[in-house]
């Protein structure tokens, strides 16, 4: 009898272990992170017409407001529950023929009025509360100049 119960206990333990691996895990952060777009940025060309950027003369940064709120972060007094980033796009959202050829894109952003440029692909931890973000996009053509026409670049701001 003892031997039989030992086997059933092992089988039950094995089933419990398999079940533990099959059950979805709940996320640690319970809350929200809301992004409200403020103003669109404006990209301008440099004199050589091989760089478009919001940091060029006459350009302007795009802006948004981020509100992070997590009860778990509040209860545990955590300061790094959400991270913000603004990775560079891989192409223009729209451009004339040849506008995307030999072009690399780069983004930087600033949080809460800081003058410190953070690389767009580097997540920055934020605390609960409201934060302002300014985003700059630069497109650089490695050979030739940008053809005449209308260009539109889109940067996705992430809060994860």
N, C-alpha and C positions, 0 to 999 in steps of 0.2 A: 504494500500500500504506500509506503513511504517513497519508494522509487517512482511510482506513478505520479504522486503529487509533485515530486521534484521536476519531472518532465513537463507537467502542465504549468508549473510555475515558470519554467524556462520559456515555454511557448508563449505564455501570457506576457512575460517580460519582453520577449522578442517582438510581439505584436504592439506593445506599448511604445517600444523604441521606434518601430516603423511608423506608427501613427504620429509620433512627435515630429518626424522628419517630413511627413506629408501635410501637416496642418499649416496653413498660411500664417506667417508671423505678422503681427500688428506693428505698424510703424511706431517709433518711439516718440515722435513729435505729434501732438494732437493740437491743432490750431489752424490758423490761416495766415497766408501772406498775400496781400493784395497789392497789385501794381496799377496805378492810375497814370496814364500818359498825360503829360503836361503839354509841352510844345515840341513840334518836329524841329530837328536841326536843319541847318543849311550848309551844304558843301560848296566850296569855291575852289577854283583852279589856281595853281601857282603860276607865275609868269611863263614858265617853260611848258605849261599845259600837260605835264606828266604826273601831276599829283592833284587829286581832288580831296579836300578835307574840310571838316568843320572847324579845324584850328587854323586854316588859311585866312588871310586878311579878308574880312567881310563875311566869314562863315560864323555859324553859331552852333552851340551844343544842343542836343535834344535833352529834354527834361522829363522826369517822372517822379511820382511820390510812391514810396513803398511803405506799407503798414504791416509789420510782423506782429502776430499775437499768438502765443502758445501758453495755455494754462499750465502744462507740464513745466515749461521753462520758468513761469512765474512761481509755481509752488516750490520747485527745486532751486530757484534763484540761479538758473543757468543763463549765461550770456551769449552762447553761441549756437542757438537752436536753428537759425536760418542763415543761409549764405546767399549772397547776391553776386551775379556775374553778368557780363554783357559780351559774349563771344563774338568775334568778327564773322560776318557772312562769308560765303565762298564765292559769291558773285553779286552783281547788282540785281536788284529786283526788276529793273528795266533799264535798258541802255540801247543806243543805236548799234548797228552792225559793227562788229570789231571793238566795241567798247569794253568787253570783258577779256579781250585777248592780252596775255602777258600782264595781268593785273593781280596784285596781292592786296589784301585788306587787313587793316589793323584797327582795333578799338581800344580805347581807354575810358575809364569812368572815374568819377569823384563822388564821394558820399558826404552828405551833410555839410556842403559848402567847403570841404577840405580842398586845398590847392594841390593835393597829392594825386597824381595820375596813377591809377591802378590798371594793370593790363587787363583787358576785357575778359580773357579766359581764366583769370585767377579769382576764384570765389573769395568774397570778403564776408566774414561773419558779421552779423548784425544782431543787436539786442531787440527785445520787444519794443514796439513803439513805431513812430512815424519817422521816416528818413527820406531826404531828398537825394536824387541821383541826377548827375549830368553825364551824358554819354557823347563821346566824339568818335567819328569814323573817318579813316583815311584810306584812300585807294591810290596805289602807286603803280604806274605803268612802267615796266622794266625796260621797254624799248619803244620808241616812237612817242606819239602824243595821243591824247584822247580825241577821238573824232567828234565833230560838232554834233549836238543833239541834246536830248533830255535824258538825264540820269536819275535813278532813284535807288537809294541804298536802304536796306532795312536791317536793323540790329534788334535782336530779341533779348530783352532783359529777363533774367531768370532769378527766381527766388525759390530756393529748394532747401 
